[in-house]
Amino acid sequence: MPEILGPEQFIAKAANIPVLDVRSPAEYAKGHICRAFNLPLFTDEERSVIGTLYVQSGREIAVKQGLEFVGVKFVPFIQEVEKIVAGKEILLHCWRGGMRSESMAWFFEKLGYTIYLLEGGYKAYRKYIRASFEKPSKLVLLGGHTGSGKTEILRILSEMGQQVIDLEGMANHKGSAFGHLGQFLQPSTEQFENNLFDCWKDMDMSRIVWAEHESTRIGSVFLPDTFFKAMHDSTLIHIKVPREIRLKRIVEEYATHDKALLMKSLLNIRDEMGLHNNKIAHQALINDDYEQVVSLTLEYYDKSYSHALMKRPVKEQFDLTLESSDMQENALAILDFTNKIF
């Protein structure tokens, strides 16, 4: 008989044992446990047929059709698992810990594998990870106006041994209207949450955990409400960097991107910037005057961020002025400042 594990035990074992997700490809694509392999019992089309039969003709006929679909797949299943599993232990789950995972568990047990099933399936895993963000933590947010170098500072802090959660890196988006440029396709919100948990679960909550001060949305993905609440209950280090330094950093970062893509992004914030300023910025971009483009867009983003600060209050906020353009120097200054207040 397979051993039934709760989400916490299941995730702990996943550090050393392969996870097989036997849900359909579409279910897996929407969201899955990090590093889990998809070994679908049914294709998306087969699952649809079985679901329809279950509703229209009852459970028995649906099960018979399912067996007919699966019968020809046993040899391919064995071949696929032999590629994935080096030992003789498998972690296995479906959506709710029902017939799909139980059927696959029975099959692989007959082949000599030790099977661990996820109690409640992927649905229970999702409930568990969202609740995990509610656990007490020493979350510290790094905030500041656009171009302050927050992402680079967090990268440097990570290299210094600090615990850092790269929210924008996980989202494949830098947060602004231009944030998708040079990035990979964004994950689904569900997969973003799974990826966030995969990082969160390894953090030592007795130590500071750094993250960037974000809104609830990064591009097309949304932060879990439980994590966003944890951000509200955290400490914010708000860095103030001279405008000329920020302007130069943004020009260096975005001037290399395709001008047509920059133009499209600029048009997307036409109403927010104001038609007049957007039109001037548009012409400046045509003329390769990136400094003016950035200067005009910063007017909008600076106002937007100041407004967001009031809408996203935190438990406590500390302001820190940084005059240097050297991000390594700024990271050290932030670390020194933080050590004094904690």
N, C-alpha and C positions, 0 to 999 in steps of 0.2 A: 504493500500500500504506500502511496506517496505521502510524504510528510507535508502537512499544511503549515505554512508560516505566515505570520502577520507581516504587514508592510515593512516594519523596522527590521525584523530578522531577515526578511527576503532581500532587502537592499544591502544589508551588511554582508550577506553571502555573495551578492553579485560582484563584490570586489575580486572574487577568486573563481567564481563559477559562471559559465555562460548563461545568459537569459534568452529563452525562446519565447517570442510573442506570436501566438498562433491565431491572432485576429486577422481579418482581411487586410489586403494592402492599403485600402483607403483609410481604414481605421488607424493603421500603423502610421501612415503618412500624416494624418492629422496631429498625432502626438504619440510618443512612445517613451519608455524608460531608456535613459541614455545608455548607449552601447548594446541595447537589446537587438537580437537578430529576428527578422520577420520570417517565420515559417508558417504561412497561412494554411489552415485546414481547408478553407474554402476561398475561391477567388471572390472578387466583389460581385460578379454576376451570379455565381452560385449561391452566395449568401442572400442575395436579393430573392432568388427563386425559392429558397428554403423558407425565408421569412414570409413570403406571400402564401406558400402552401400551409404554413403553420396557422395563419390567420383564416384562410379559406377552407382548409380541409382537415385541420387538426394536427396534433403533435405526432401521432404515429406515422402518418403519411410523410410529414416533413422529415422525420428521422430516417425513414427508408430512403428518401431521395438523397439525404445527406450521406448515407452509407454508400449509395451508388456513386456519388461524386468522389468519395474518398478512396473507394476500393482500388482504383488504378494508381494511387499516389504513394503507396507504402514504400516501394523501392526508391523513388526519388526522395522521399522523406529521409530514409536511411542514408542515402548518399550525401544529402545536404548536411545532416547532423554530423556525419563523420568528418566533414570539412571544418565544421565549427567547433566541435567538442573534442578536446584532446584527451580528457579523462573519461570517467564514467558517471559524472554528476551533472544534472541539468536543472536549472530553475525555469519554471514554465508558468505561463499565465494566458488567460483570454480576457474578455471584457468584465465578467462578473464572477469568474471562477466556476463556470457551469460546464455544460457538456463538451464544449470544444477542448478545454484544457484537460478535463477528466479523460476524454477519449485518447488524446495524445499521450497522456501520462500512462494509461494502460498499455498502449502500444510500445512505448519505449522501455517500460519496466519489463516487458516480455523479452526485450533484447538485452537485458542485463544492466540497464541504467538505473541509478538512484535518482528519483524525481522529487523535487520540492515544488509544491504548488503555492501560489500567492492567494491567500484567503481573501475572498471578495473581489479578486481580479484587479485589472487595471483601474477600475472605478474606485476601489478602496485605496489604491496607490495615490490617485489624484487627490482624494480627500485628505490623506495623510500628509502629502507634501504641502498642501495649502495651509494646513494647521501648523506645520513646522515653523512657518515664518512668524508665528505668534509667540514663540519661545523667547524669553528674555535674552537680549544681546547688547553688546557695546557698539552699536552701529554709529559710525561717524560719517556724515555727508560732507563732500567737498563741493562748494558752490562758487559761483562767480559768473560775471558776464561773458558772453560769447567771445572766444579768442583768448581767454585767460590761461589756457594750457592745462585745463583740469585733467583731460584724458592722459596727456603725457606725464603729468605729475603723478597720477595714480599708477601709471606703468612703472615709473621710477621708484615709487614707494613699494610696489610689489617686488621689484628687484632688490630692494633693501631688506626684504624679509617681512614686510607688512602684509596683513591679510587684506586682499582687495577683490571686490566683485566688480567686474567690468560689464556693466549693464548694457552700454552701447555696443560693446564688442559682441555680446551674446545676441543683441537685437539686430546686428549688422546694419546699424543706422546711427548717425551722429546727432539725431534729435531735431535738426532744423530742416527747413525746406530744401536745403542743399545736402542734407545728411545721408542721402542714399548714394551719392556720387562715389564711385570707386569701391562700392561695397557689394558683397554677395547678396543673393536673394534672401529676404527676411524669413525667419521661421514663422510658423503659426503662433498665435498667442499661447496656445496650449503647450507647444513644444518649447517655447521660450520659458514658460514656467517650469517645465521639467529640467531644462538646462540650468536655470537659476537655482533650483533645489540641488542639483548635482554639485554645484559649487558651494552652496550654503551648508550642506550637510557635513562638509569637511572642515568647517571653520571652528576654531576654538572660541566659544562664546564668552570666555573669561578675558579674552583679549579684544582690542579694537578691531572692528571689521569696517573697512573703508568702502564707500560707494559714491558715485556722483549724484548730486542733487538733481533729480529728474522729475518731470511731470508724470502723470499716470500713464501717458502714452509716449512711446518711442517709435516714430514712424508709424507702422501699421499694427504694432503689437502693444499690448497693455500689460502693465505690471499687475501681479496678483493683488487684490484689495488687502489681503492680510500683510503682504510685504510693504505696500504703500502706507498702511497704518503704522508699521514698525518705523518707517522713515519719518512719519509725523512725530513719533515718540523719541526721536534721536537727537543728536547734537549736530549742528551745522557749523562748519568752518567756512565762512564766506570770505573769499580772497578778492582783494581790490587791486587790479593791475592797470597801469596807465593805458589810456586809450591808444596811444601811438604804438605801444608794444603789441596790443591786441590786433590792431589794424594790420600791422606788418605780418603777424603770424597767419592771419586769415588769407591775406594776399598770397603768401608763400604756399599755403595749403591748397587753395582752390584755383589759382591761376593756371595750373597745369591741366585742368579738366577740359573736356570738350566744350567749346563755346556754345554750341547749340543746346547742350544739356543745361549749362548754366543759365542760358536765356529762358529755357522752359521753367526752371525752378524759380527764376526771378518773376516770371509772369504769374506763377502760382501764389505769390504773396503781394500781388498788385493792390488788392483792396486793403490789405493790412498796412502796407507801406504808405498808401496814398497814391493816387494816380499820377500826380505831378512828380513826386520823387521817384516813382517807379519808372516813369518815362525818361527822366534824366539818367537814371542808372542803366536803363536799357541802351540809350545812346552811348553812354560811357563804355559799356561792354563792347559795343560795336567798334569803338575807337581804341580798344585795348587799354582803357584807363581803369585798371582793376582797383586802384586805390580809391577812386571816386565811387565805384560800385560798392565796395566794402564799406566805405564811410557812410553812404546813404542807407545801406541795409543795417548797419550797426545802430543807426538812430532808431529803427524799428525794433531790433532785437534787444537793445538796452532797455527800452520802455517796456517791452513785453516781459523781460526777465524781472524787472523791478515790480511789475504788477503781479507776476507769478509768486514772488517772495511773500507778498501779502496774502495770496490765496493758499499758499502751502506752508503754513506756520509749522515750526518745529518746537521741541521741548525747550531747547536753548540754542542761542546763536552767538558766535564770536566772529568779529570782523578782523581781518588781518591784511594789512597793506604790503604788497610786494612790488618793489621798484625794479627788480632785475628781469632781464629777458632770458636769463639762464635758468632753465627748468630744473636742473639738478640742484642749483642753489636754492630755488624756491621750494623744492621738495624737502630739503634739509630744514629750511626755515619753518615750514608747516609742521614737520615732525618735532622740532624743538618747541614750537608754540604749543602743540598738542600735549607734549610731555609735561608742560608746566600747568596745564589746566585739568589734567586727569590725575 
